[in-house]
Amino acid sequence: MNNNLLRWLQKQIASKIPLPWKLQLWDGSCLFFGNGEPAFQLKVNNPTGLLALAKFDECQLCEAYMNGAIDIVGDMLQIVDLHRLMKDVNPWHRLWRHLLPLIFGQVKIDARAISQHYDLEPEFYLTFIDKTRCYSHALFEDENEPLEVAQRRKLDFVIQACQLQPGQHVLDVGGGWGTLTEHAGVRGIQVTSLTISQKSQEFLQQLIARLNLPCRVIKQNFLEYESDERYDAIAILGVMEHLPNYFAVIRKLQQLLKPGGRVYIDASAIREKYKAPSFITRYIYPGNHSFFCLHDFLAAAAKSLLEVKAVYNDRYSYFLTCKAWAENLDRAHAEISKRWGEQLYRKFRIFLWGSAHAFKSGGLDAYRVVLELPQ
């Protein structure tokens, strides 16, 4: 039976993935694709893994890998190329996640979704991001330079683009692990960080106290945040993916920004809003997470007072960022598996290498956007 299934799989797969690779079943049966030394090996450990592969369902194959029914060995960027064989047909899941905010409200959905992704121990993320603790893309000038150098260049760009000076006040939407809080705070710039993650709030409070920064953290959703003070600048680093209602976001930006103030945004992006793999929306960013859609956002901005000052395409920089994160994750495999479990390691391995592949192949884009509220 296994031999028949292997022959069937060979017929289905051979013409679609030309690079050489090896498929091995738990009984030792093997199938070789392409010519030459295999670039990677897919090991099917039990019938559940074989069934997931035979269904050609992308999400089910990812689940099989997460649960240990399949192992993968070799060049991960080439392994992720297998997604070209797969379907991602989950219409009910896609419909349901669009209905969620209409039924339960965006703020409640955000709280649940952000908690699922970000309320892990900060130490987990620090195993693969660099010393700046920046969980959005870096700005590379050379693909061989260290990730930390490229991240500090991006953070310097945020300060410069927002024209921030010591004593001024910036609103950081999605404070994360204090990236902008520290980078701006040590320069005498006041930072108010918004977060809806309990772990993030605790981390930021400790960071501010330890470094005696002129900063504060507030646990509140950006769309509900009210302030008597208007800000000199607003920074949104890697958070627009969680803010898909662009008209609501722009109204809030105008409400909170001083005349002459600037907005900095960076985000992973896609051309069709709400289009994301089911694996991402089930296991990485639940709720109605949506990659940034630049033309939809600019269309909304065009109906506001905000003026677009600059747009930058950073797709290759985001590829290099995700590749560096994925390589760091693999180096920390033993520690992560021991402290948080093998399944979490495998889930983020798919996420980070899959993201790197998407940026490299053009499946995802990345942008920096600078806006200004005229005087």
MORAHU-V685458 format. One record per pair of residues at least 24 apart in sequence whose C-alpha atoms are under 10 Angstrom apart, sorted by the first residue. I is the first residue (numbers start at 1). J is the second residue. Records with the same first field share a line. If there is no record, write none. Layout:
# MORAHU-V685458
I = J + J
This chain:
# MORAHU-V685458
2 = 27 + 29 + 47 + 50
3 = 29 + 30 + 31
5 = 50 + 54
6 = 30 + 31 + 50 + 54
7 = 31
8 = 54
9 = 53 + 54
12 = 54 + 56 + 85
13 = 82 + 85
16 = 82 + 84 + 85
17 = 78 + 81 + 82 + 83 + 84 + 85
19 = 78 + 81
20 = 78
21 = 74 + 78 + 79
22 = 73
23 = 72
24 = 70 + 71
25 = 49 + 50 + 70
26 = 50 + 69 + 70
38 = 74 + 75
39 = 73 + 74 + 75 + 76 + 78 + 79
40 = 72 + 73 + 74 + 75 + 76 + 77 + 78 + 79
41 = 71 + 72 + 73 + 74 + 75 + 79
42 = 70 + 71 + 72 + 73 + 74 + 79
43 = 68 + 69 + 70 + 71 + 72 + 73
44 = 68 + 69 + 70 + 71 + 72
45 = 69 + 70 + 71
46 = 70
53 = 85 + 86
54 = 86
55 = 86 + 87
56 = 82 + 83 + 84 + 85 + 86 + 87 + 88
57 = 83 + 85 + 86 + 87 + 88 + 89 + 90
58 = 82 + 83 + 84 + 85 + 86 + 87 + 88 + 89 + 277 + 278 + 279
59 = 83 + 86 + 87 + 88 + 89 + 90 + 277 + 278 + 279 + 280 + 282 + 283
60 = 86 + 87 + 88 + 278 + 279
61 = 86 + 279
62 = 279 + 346 + 347 + 350 + 351
63 = 279 + 283 + 343 + 346 + 347 + 350
65 = 343 + 346 + 347 + 350
66 = 342 + 343 + 344 + 345 + 346 + 347 + 348 + 349 + 350
67 = 342 + 343 + 344 + 346 + 347
68 = 342 + 343 + 346
71 = 346
76 = 323 + 326 + 327 + 349 + 350 + 353 + 354 + 356 + 357
77 = 323 + 353 + 354 + 355 + 356 + 357 + 358 + 360
78 = 353 + 357
79 = 353 + 354 + 357
80 = 350 + 353 + 354 + 355 + 356 + 357 + 358
81 = 354 + 357 + 358 + 361
83 = 354
87 = 277
88 = 276 + 277 + 278 + 279
89 = 277 + 278
90 = 277 + 278
91 = 278
93 = 278 + 281 + 282
94 = 274 + 275 + 276 + 277 + 278 + 281 + 282 + 287 + 288
96 = 287 + 288
97 = 274 + 281 + 282 + 286 + 287 + 288 + 289
98 = 274 + 287 + 288 + 289
99 = 287 + 288
100 = 287 + 288
101 = 287 + 288
106 = 221 + 223 + 243 + 244 + 245 + 287 + 288
107 = 196 + 220 + 221 + 222 + 223 + 224
108 = 221 + 287
109 = 286 + 287 + 288 + 289
110 = 196 + 197 + 221 + 242 + 243 + 286 + 287 + 288 + 289
111 = 195 + 196 + 197 + 220 + 221 + 287
112 = 196 + 197 + 286 + 287
113 = 197 + 242 + 281 + 284 + 285 + 286 + 287 + 288 + 289
114 = 195 + 196 + 197 + 198 + 242 + 284 + 285 + 286 + 287 + 289
115 = 196 + 197 + 198 + 199 + 200 + 285 + 286
116 = 197 + 283 + 284 + 285 + 286 + 287
117 = 197 + 283 + 284 + 285 + 286
118 = 176 + 196 + 197 + 198 + 199 + 200 + 284 + 285
119 = 196 + 197 + 198 + 199 + 200
120 = 197 + 198 + 199 + 200 + 340
121 = 199 + 200 + 203 + 340
122 = 176 + 177 + 199 + 200 + 202 + 203
123 = 336 + 339
124 = 329 + 332 + 335 + 336 + 339 + 340 + 344 + 345
125 = 177 + 325 + 329 + 336
126 = 177 + 328 + 329
127 = 325 + 328 + 329 + 330 + 331 + 332 + 333 + 335 + 336
128 = 322 + 324 + 325 + 326 + 327 + 328 + 329 + 330 + 331 + 332
129 = 321 + 322 + 324 + 325 + 326 + 328 + 329
130 = 324 + 325 + 328
131 = 179
132 = 177 + 178 + 179 + 180 + 182 + 183
133 = 176 + 177 + 178 + 179 + 180 + 182
134 = 175 + 176 + 177 + 178 + 179 + 180 + 237 + 238
135 = 176 + 177 + 179 + 237 + 238 + 239 + 321 + 322 + 325
136 = 176 + 179 + 236 + 237 + 238 + 239 + 266 + 267 + 268 + 318 + 321 + 322
137 = 237 + 238 + 266 + 267 + 268 + 314 + 315 + 316 + 317 + 318 + 319 + 320 + 321 + 322 + 366 + 367 + 368
138 = 266 + 314 + 317 + 318 + 319 + 320 + 321 + 322
139 = 314 + 315 + 316 + 317 + 318 + 320 + 321 + 368
140 = 314 + 316 + 317 + 318 + 320 + 321
141 = 317
142 = 317 + 320
143 = 316 + 317 + 319 + 320 + 321
144 = 320
145 = 320
146 = 321 + 324
147 = 320 + 321 + 322 + 323 + 324 + 325
148 = 321
150 = 317 + 320 + 321
151 = 179 + 321
152 = 179 + 183
154 = 266 + 368
155 = 179 + 180 + 183 + 184 + 237
156 = 180 + 183 + 184
157 = 264
158 = 183 + 184 + 233 + 234 + 235 + 236 + 237 + 263 + 264 + 265 + 266 + 368 + 370
159 = 183 + 184 + 187 + 189 + 233 + 235 + 264
161 = 233 + 262 + 263 + 264 + 309 + 310 + 369 + 370 + 371
162 = 232 + 233 + 234 + 235 + 261 + 262 + 263 + 264 + 370 + 371 + 372
163 = 232 + 233 + 261 + 262
164 = 188 + 189 + 190 + 232 + 233 + 261 + 262
165 = 189 + 190 + 232
166 = 190
167 = 191 + 214
168 = 231 + 232 + 233
169 = 214 + 215 + 229 + 230 + 231 + 232 + 233 + 234
170 = 215 + 230 + 231 + 232 + 233 + 234 + 235 + 257 + 261 + 262 + 263
171 = 216 + 217 + 222 + 230 + 231 + 232 + 233 + 234 + 235 + 236 + 256 + 257 + 263
172 = 217 + 222 + 233 + 234 + 235 + 236 + 237 + 264
173 = 220 + 221 + 222 + 234 + 235 + 236 + 237 + 238 + 239 + 240 + 265
174 = 200 + 201 + 217 + 219 + 220 + 221 + 222 + 235 + 236 + 237 + 238 + 239 + 240 + 242
175 = 200 + 201 + 203 + 204 + 217 + 218 + 219 + 235 + 236 + 237 + 239
176 = 200 + 201 + 203 + 204 + 237 + 238 + 239
177 = 201 + 202 + 203 + 204 + 205 + 207
178 = 203 + 204 + 205 + 206 + 207 + 208 + 217
179 = 204 + 237
180 = 235 + 236 + 237
181 = 207 + 208 + 213 + 214 + 215 + 216 + 217
182 = 207 + 208 + 211 + 212 + 213 + 214 + 215
184 = 213 + 214 + 215
185 = 211 + 212 + 213 + 214 + 215
186 = 211 + 212 + 213 + 214 + 215
187 = 213 + 214
188 = 213 + 214 + 215
189 = 213 + 214 + 215
190 = 214 + 215 + 216 + 231 + 232
191 = 215 + 216 + 217 + 231 + 233 + 234 + 235
192 = 216 + 217 + 218 + 231 + 234
193 = 217 + 218 + 219 + 220 + 235
194 = 218 + 219 + 220 + 221 + 222 + 225
195 = 219 + 220 + 221 + 222
196 = 220 + 221 + 222
197 = 221
222 = 249 + 252 + 253
223 = 248 + 249 + 251 + 252 + 253
224 = 252
225 = 252 + 256
226 = 252 + 255 + 256
227 = 255 + 256
228 = 255 + 256
229 = 255 + 256 + 257 + 258
230 = 254 + 255 + 256 + 257 + 258 + 259 + 261
231 = 255 + 256 + 257 + 258 + 259 + 261 + 262 + 263
232 = 256 + 257 + 258 + 259 + 260 + 261 + 262 + 263
233 = 257 + 258 + 259 + 260 + 261 + 262 + 263 + 264 + 371 + 372 + 373
234 = 258 + 261 + 262 + 263 + 264 + 265 + 371
235 = 262 + 263 + 264 + 265 + 266 + 370
236 = 263 + 264 + 265 + 266 + 267 + 368 + 369
237 = 264 + 265 + 266 + 267 + 368
238 = 265 + 266 + 267 + 268 + 291 + 292 + 366 + 367 + 368
239 = 265 + 266 + 267 + 268 + 289 + 291 + 292
240 = 265 + 266 + 267 + 268 + 269 + 289 + 290 + 291 + 292 + 293 + 297
241 = 266 + 267 + 268 + 269 + 274 + 285 + 288 + 289 + 290 + 291 + 292 + 293
242 = 285 + 286 + 287 + 288 + 289 + 290 + 291 + 292
243 = 288 + 289 + 290 + 291 + 292
244 = 273 + 274 + 288 + 289 + 290 + 291 + 292 + 293 + 296 + 297
245 = 290 + 297 + 300
246 = 292 + 293 + 296 + 297 + 298 + 299 + 300 + 301
247 = 296 + 297 + 299 + 300 + 301 + 303 + 304
248 = 300
249 = 297 + 300 + 301
250 = 297 + 300 + 301 + 303 + 304 + 305 + 306
251 = 300 + 301 + 304 + 305 + 306
253 = 306 + 373
254 = 304 + 305 + 306 + 372 + 373
257 = 372 + 373
258 = 372 + 373 + 374 + 375
259 = 306 + 372 + 373 + 374 + 375
260 = 306 + 371 + 372 + 373 + 374 + 375
261 = 306 + 371 + 372 + 373 + 374 + 375
262 = 306 + 307 + 308 + 309 + 370 + 371 + 372 + 373 + 374
263 = 306 + 307 + 308 + 309 + 369 + 370 + 371 + 372 + 373
264 = 310 + 368 + 369 + 370 + 371 + 372
265 = 311 + 367 + 368 + 369 + 370 + 371
266 = 292 + 311 + 312 + 313 + 314 + 366 + 367 + 368 + 369 + 370
267 = 291 + 292 + 293 + 294 + 314 + 318 + 365 + 366 + 367 + 368 + 369
268 = 292 + 293 + 294 + 314 + 315 + 318 + 355 + 359 + 364 + 365 + 366 + 367 + 368
269 = 293 + 294 + 313 + 315 + 359 + 363 + 364 + 365 + 366 + 367
270 = 294 + 295 + 362 + 363 + 364 + 365 + 366
271 = 295 + 296 + 363 + 364 + 365
272 = 296
276 = 364
279 = 347 + 350 + 351
280 = 347 + 350 + 351 + 354 + 355
283 = 347 + 348 + 351
284 = 347 + 348 + 351
291 = 364 + 365 + 366
292 = 364 + 365 + 366 + 367
293 = 365 + 366 + 367
294 = 365 + 366 + 367 + 368 + 369
298 = 369
301 = 371
304 = 373
305 = 372 + 373 + 374
306 = 370 + 371 + 372 + 373 + 374
307 = 370 + 371 + 372 + 373 + 374
308 = 369 + 370 + 371 + 372 + 373
309 = 369 + 370 + 371 + 372
310 = 368 + 369 + 370 + 371 + 372
311 = 367 + 368 + 369 + 370 + 371
312 = 366 + 367 + 368 + 369 + 370
313 = 365 + 366 + 367 + 368 + 369
314 = 359 + 365 + 366 + 367 + 368
315 = 356 + 358 + 359 + 360 + 361 + 362 + 363 + 364 + 365 + 366 + 367
316 = 356 + 359 + 360 + 361 + 362 + 365 + 366
317 = 356 + 359 + 360 + 366 + 367
318 = 355 + 356 + 358 + 359 + 360 + 364 + 365 + 366 + 367
319 = 352 + 353 + 355 + 356 + 357 + 358 + 359 + 360 + 361 + 362 + 364 + 365 + 366
320 = 356 + 359 + 360
321 = 352 + 355 + 356 + 359
322 = 351 + 352 + 353 + 354 + 355 + 356 + 357 + 358 + 359
323 = 352 + 353 + 354 + 355 + 356 + 357 + 359 + 360
324 = 352 + 353 + 356
325 = 349 + 352 + 353 + 356
326 = 350 + 351 + 352 + 353 + 354 + 355 + 356
327 = 352 + 353
329 = 353
